[in-house]
Amino acid sequence: MNSHSLGLAQEMDVTEYEKLQRDIAGLKESIRLDWLDLDSLSLDAKERQGIRQSTDYLIQELKGLLERLERLDSDRT
């Protein structure tokens, strides 16, 4: 791989890294908003269960993104 190709590969990694960071921030915000919704007193049991399921899904997605970010970090070093 020539130096120009190496630079492009590193640039793509930074882009992927930044994308993962944005996605992680978005999921964290969605989880925070779900918790705020759960705090609402006007929700019935079915609505609360739906929010809990959504939160569980978001947490699993967040874990997957964090694993990808860790792999990307280890590949960069």
Secondary structure as UniProt FT lines:
FT   HELIX           3..38
FT   TURN            41..42
FT   HELIX           45..76
//
